[in-house]
């Protein structure tokens, strides 16, 4: 697993987690067929099954990484939450 590398954000001077080398490098949100296909794949399980209980174990992928779905990174930047406790929420998301 990659070590966390923190960098200072120019916008708000909070610590921001640097993206992994495993993250997709294509421009998220671009108006291309490639991106639209990536979105369909990212949403495929949610559209096919109403709940996790409806999904057969055989359909659970061996590997699923939102950092790189067909070259696009669906994760946002991780920020230092400080001592407020929101890290639990961010970790879950």
Contact map, one row per residue, 1 for C-alpha under 8 A:
111000000000000000000000000000000000000000000000000000000000000000000000000000000000000000000
111100000000000000010000000000000000000000000000000000000000000000000000000000000000000000000
111110000000000000000000000000000000000000000000000000000000000000000000000000000000000000000
011111000000000011000000000000000000000000000000000000000000000000000000000000000000000000000
001111100000000011000000000000000000000000000000000000000000000000000000000000000000000000000
000111110000001111000000000000000000000000000000000000000000000000000000000000000000000000000
000011111000001111000000000000000000000000000000000000000000000000000000000000000000000000000
000001111100111100000000000000000000000000000000000000000000000000000000000000000000000000000
000000111111111100000000000000000000000000000000000000000000000000000000000000000000000000000
000000011111100000000000000000000000000000000000000000000000000000000000000000000000000000000
000000001111100000000000000000000000000000000000000000000000000000000000000000000000000000000
000000001111110000000000000000000000000000000000000000000000000000000000000000000000000000000
000000011111111000000000000000000000000000000000000000000000000000000000000000000000000000000
000000011001111100000000000000000000000000000000000000000000000000000000000000110000000000000
000001111000111110000000000000000000000000000000000000000000000000000000000000110000000000000
000001111000011111000000000000000000000000000000000000000000000000000000000011110000000000000
000111100000001111100000000000000000000000000000000000000000000000000000000011100000000000000
000111100000000111110000000000000000000000000000000000000000000000000000000010000000000000000
000000000000000011111010000000000000000000000000000000000000000000000000000010000000000000000
010000000000000001111110000000000000000000000000000000000000000000000000000000000000000000000
000000000000000000111110000000000000000000000000000000000000000000000000000000000000000000000
000000000000000000011111000000000000000000000000000000000000000000110000000000000000000000000
000000000000000000111111100000000000000000000000000000000000000000110011100000000000000000000
000000000000000000000111110000000000000000000000000000000000000000111111100000000000000000000
000000000000000000000011111000000000000000000000000000000000000000000011100000000000000000000
000000000000000000000001111100000000000000000000000000000000000000000011100000000000000000000
000000000000000000000000111111000000000000000000000000000000000000000001000000000000000000000
000000000000000000000000011111000010000000000000000000000000000000000001110000000000000000000
000000000000000000000000001111100010000000000000000000000000000000000000000000000000000000000
000000000000000000000000001111110010000000000000000000000000000000000000000000000000000000000
000000000000000000000000000011111011000000000000000000000000000000000000000000000000000000000
000000000000000000000000000001111111000000000000000000000000000000000000000000000000000000000
000000000000000000000000000000111111100000000000000000000000000000000000000000000000000000000
000000000000000000000000000000011111110000000000000000000000000000000100000000000000000000000
000000000000000000000000000111111111111000000000000000000000000000000001000000000000000000000
000000000000000000000000000000111111111100000000000000000000000000000000000000000000000000000
000000000000000000000000000000001111111110000000000000000000000000000000000000000000000000000
000000000000000000000000000000000111111111000000000000000000000000001101000000000000000000000
000000000000000000000000000000000011111111100000000000000000000000000000000000000000000000000
000000000000000000000000000000000001111111110000000000000000000000000000000000000000000000000
000000000000000000000000000000000000111111110000000000000000000000001000000000000000000000000
000000000000000000000000000000000000011111111000000000000000000001001000000000000000000000000
000000000000000000000000000000000000001111111110000000000000000000000000000000000000000000000
000000000000000000000000000000000000000111111111000000000000000000000000000000000000000000000
000000000000000000000000000000000000000001111111100000000000000000000000000000000000000000000
000000000000000000000000000000000000000000111111111000000000000000000000000000000000000000000
000000000000000000000000000000000000000000111111110000000000000000000000000000000000000000000
000000000000000000000000000000000000000000011111110000000000000000000000000000000000000000000
000000000000000000000000000000000000000000001111111101100000000000000000000000000000000000000
000000000000000000000000000000000000000000000111111101000000000000000000000000000000000000000
000000000000000000000000000000000000000000000100111111100000000000000000000000000000000000000
000000000000000000000000000000000000000000000000111111100000000000000000000000000000000000000
000000000000000000000000000000000000000000000000001111110000000000000000000000000000000000000
000000000000000000000000000000000000000000000000111111110000000000000000000000000000000000000
000000000000000000000000000000000000000000000000101111111011000000000000000000000000000000000
000000000000000000000000000000000000000000000000000011111111000000000000000000000000000000000
000000000000000000000000000000000000000000000000000000111111000000000000000000000000000000000
000000000000000000000000000000000000000000000000000000011111100000000000000000000000000000000
000000000000000000000000000000000000000000000000000000111111100000000000000000000000000000000
000000000000000000000000000000000000000000000000000000111111110000000000000000000000000000000
000000000000000000000000000000000000000000000000000000000111111100000000000000000000000000000
000000000000000000000000000000000000000000000000000000000001111100000000000000000000000000000
000000000000000000000000000000000000000000000000000000000000111110000000000000000000000000000
000000000000000000000000000000000000000000000000000000000000111111000000000000000000000000000
000000000000000000000000000000000000000000000000000000000000001111111000000000000000000000000
000000000000000000000000000000000000000001000000000000000000000111111000111000000000000000000
000000000000000000000111000000000000000000000000000000000000000011111001111000000000000000000
000000000000000000000111000000000000000000000000000000000000000011111111110000000000000000000
000000000000000000000001000000000000010011000000000000000000000011111111110000000000000000000
000000000000000000000001000000000100010000000000000000000000000000011111000000000000000000000
000000000000000000000011110000000000000000000000000000000000000000011111100000000000000000000
000000000000000000000011111100000010010000000000000000000000000000111111110000000000000000000
000000000000000000000011110100000000000000000000000000000000000001111011111000000000000000000
000000000000000000000000000100000000000000000000000000000000000001111001111100000000000000000
000000000000000000000000000000000000000000000000000000000000000001100000111110000000000000000
000000000000000000000000000000000000000000000000000000000000000000000000011111000000000000000
000000000000000111100000000000000000000000000000000000000000000000000000001111100000000000000
000000000000000110000000000000000000000000000000000000000000000000000000000111110000000000000
000000000000011110000000000000000000000000000000000000000000000000000000000011111000000000000
000000000000011100000000000000000000000000000000000000000000000000000000000001111100000000000
000000000000000000000000000000000000000000000000000000000000000000000000000000111111111000000
000000000000000000000000000000000000000000000000000000000000000000000000000000011111100000000
000000000000000000000000000000000000000000000000000000000000000000000000000000001111100000000
000000000000000000000000000000000000000000000000000000000000000000000000000000001111111000000
000000000000000000000000000000000000000000000000000000000000000000000000000000001111111110000
000000000000000000000000000000000000000000000000000000000000000000000000000000001001111111000
000000000000000000000000000000000000000000000000000000000000000000000000000000001001111111100
000000000000000000000000000000000000000000000000000000000000000000000000000000000000111111110
000000000000000000000000000000000000000000000000000000000000000000000000000000000000111111111
000000000000000000000000000000000000000000000000000000000000000000000000000000000000011111111
000000000000000000000000000000000000000000000000000000000000000000000000000000000000001111111
000000000000000000000000000000000000000000000000000000000000000000000000000000000000000111111
000000000000000000000000000000000000000000000000000000000000000000000000000000000000000011111
